[in-house]
């Protein structure tokens, strides 16, 4: 698997993880907001309203009347503050501050939550939540907890943020738990897609994800059996086909001079073509069943290409390139490229180039044939596909040469493509990973 594909899988897993995680966090945030709204608009607690009204009555009795001097009201408020342990501010009927203990408070601007007499709790700018006691004579007493902390207005917000952070941390393992089994299931699907027929995923729990894991394992087991059955049937069929082929060869040799030379030559050609077809079908089947090859050999690509190019008289050049791979399959790749250029190159001189760039070895085989139309440049790598204008058996091809080239290149971490050549002709370019 390429680094880009691995990064894509990693990114997608974390996107799913974060989606569920953020969904939980948002749900918690909306729940907290809804709780605040419901608390604010919920019907008033009559007992609490009566309690506030009673406290306001007691405070009104403890304080001197509104017609008493401000100094007297200040002294009485000081004595009251020692019992409340809070910042207190006394407002007259017009809302002006008459006396104050501690920090001077402002009347809440938001609507009060309290009784019909005007007592309640509201939010005061710069002070947070402030209790308001409506005294019997029309004055109001504002009370807030006594604190010299310079950031008291932000204390409630800080507590909310800390609570949200704690809930977010607590929900992280929940999100991980929800996605962990999905990630393993996805990994199993990817492994099966890469050709690992023994890929299975553990079944945990009794929910829908566990049912999906069991379904995947059953499907993977069925696919493995079908593929093995296909390979066995193909191997048996190939063996059974090669037996009569061998007998036909013996029969031709025994016929000797009694058979006309052109008939004997035609039969031998057909036998060779059928034998080649069987071999290429078997190789294609093996590459399809196990696309990731074991790359054990140290291969001199330029020398290998030069040897195969000599068979068709090709001009081979480039730089020495050493890579790890399957030497037998890489030789088959080069041979198929040269055979393809010989068959469809119109008798032109075949050229080949080998070079390396950024850890990628590139092999290019060039000819001066009629070229490949744009719409066929990808299809020529499909199994049993022949270029337009060619008939079955023309040039000795069976339609598997470039298909095998593509499969071998993929098995070596690369790819193959067909390109136009300046001045006419075709370039088949194969890229192979060196590591």
Buried (B, 14 or more C-beta within 10 A) or exposed (E): EEEEEEEEBEEEBEEBBEEBBEEBBEEBBEEBEEEEEEEEEEEEEEEBBEEBBEBBBEBBEEBEEBEEEEEEBBEBBEEBBEEBEBBBBBBBEEEEBBBBBBBEBBBBEEEBBBBEBBBBBBBBEEBBBBBBBBBEEEBBBBBBBBBEEEEBBEBEEEEEEEEBEEBBEEBEEEBEEBBBBBBBBBBBBBBBEEBBBEBBBEBEEEEEBBEBBEEBBEEBEEEBEEBEEEBEEBEEEBEEBBEEBEEBBEEBEEEEEEBEEEEBEEBBEEBEBBBBBBBBBBBBBBBBEBBEBEBEEEBBBBBBBBBBBEEBEBEBEBEEBEBBBBBEBBBBBBBBBBBBBBBBBBEBEBBBBBBBEEEBBBBBBBBBBBBBEEEBBEBBBBBEBBBEEEEEEEEEBBBBBBBBBBBBBBBBBBBBBBBBBEEEBBBBBBBBBBE
